[in-house]
Every structure is written in C-alpha cells, then in structure tokens.
Amino acid sequence: MHFLDPKNDYSIKQVFGNEKKKNVLINFLNHILNKEESELITEVTLLDPRQAPHLKGTKETILDVYCHDQSGAEYIVEMQVLYQAYFDKRALYYSSKAYFQQLDAGDDFPKLRPVVFVGILNFDFTKEKDYISQHRILNLKTSTNSIRDFDFTFIELPKFKKNKDELKT
C-alpha cells in the first residue's frame, strides 16, 4: 500500500480540509490544543482558504486549512516543509488577517472571535525541547492572559522522537 506524504500541502488539504473527513480535523484540533471536555470542538465549517486582500495593494494569502468551530473561533492549520526564517511573522500575519477580516464597516468589536493558528513544521522553530509548543499573549510580569483572541501552536516534526511502538493514539 502506498501513502501520501503527510508533509505535502496536498495531503494536508486532503486529510484536514476535506468536507467528508471533518471528524479527523476535529479530533486533531481537540488533541493538539488540549481541549477540556467543556470546550471540545464538536463541529467545524471549512472556510475558503483564500484570504483575498481587503485593501488595495495588500498581499493575498492562501491557507492550507481554514475553518471555524461551533463557537465561531477560527482555526488556521498550516504545513511548512521548508525552513522559513520569518515563519513567526507569517503566522502573525495570517492570524491577524483572519481576525480583522471578521469585521465589516459598522460592525462592533464584540463580534470578533478568537483565531487559533496551528503550524506543522518540518524544521526546528522554537528553543523548546518538546515537539509541541503553545503560545499566547501574556503579561510579562504576572504571566496572566488578558488578551485572549490569539493562540499559536507549533508542532515541530524533527523533535518528535517516538517510534511506532511508543504511539498510543
């Protein structure tokens, strides 16, 4: 049997961005994001992965997988195979673009919903030892999280060292 390379953009879109396989995306997000029972994602709606520019002269972006859950939170799942020196800026750009595009002229700010970015990376990105790292905006003095609408999770594949026998899920 021959399998698709899971690090390929096409494969990511077939596995996670497929209307018929939404349960795979839901299970992946719930597991990777350590969702508590009360906050589990139970439904996703796949969105158009093309983020067209709202302003003349701004950059169009095409995401691998873009969806929102039953609460309205938006999720971006991006596979990056090749090292990119400014991947942090790319993650921030994609997330902030998804955030500001939620409002139309005249909409009020309470309409804004959280944006969760999940980057699956085939290179070392952080200085963390663990292969999964989660990032939020925190108060540097108290480590409290008052600005809650942005979450970033990075899965660094080279740091995943388990062999087949060690896998449980």
TAGI-V310459 format. One line per field, one symbol per residue. phi: phi as a letter, one per 30 degrees, with the letter a starting at -180 (. if undefined). Layout:
BEGIN
phi = ???
END
This chain:
BEGIN
phi = .ccdddcdeddedddcccedbedddddededdchddedcedcabcdcdddcdddceicddbbddbbabcdcjdcbccbcbddebecdedddddeddddddddccejdcedddcebcccccccadcccddddcbcbbdbdddchdccccdbbbbcccedddcdcedddcb
END
